[in-house]
Amino acid sequence: GKTLIHPNQLSAANEIFAPSKEEIEYARRVLDCWEAVSSNSDEQFTGVAVLNGLMIEELHVESARKLLERANAIASFESS
């Protein structure tokens, strides 16, 4: 986060702290992978998914959600 003292600083701060396109895409892939594995009724869900050979757990999913929320909030601000 960042403490700002003037509204004109918002755009610069958002540009600096906004997730990159690659980070956003990866976060979406994490959530898609998690949803696919956790909702598969054919297998018992163990709380772990694998994406590109990397183990994905709930903490990764929560981080991905927060990243996407931040990206959406910044995009909403920038479009208004």
Steps between C-alpha positions, in 0.01 A plus 500: 500500500585864484401812692416785266469866591343625178238349266722569199731228629238227458566421135875471552456280808248280320736461207784395729299266724270350237564135419652431161304330224708186560419503873131541427502214249686272741256584782210410272668171410551422870132560571388301195725209598379507860136509395546213255672279756286588802171456314592166338253254650687198359788539747525594865646850527816500712540879524782503246501570127787495251552772241796473264671262740455736797294414806206735558344524845235722659755771585589531130133520409443775757799694367366465145158626609651803675715580197197489271298714742778760502523491121123541467492788751778683315335439163167631635668812636691564179188463285296749706 
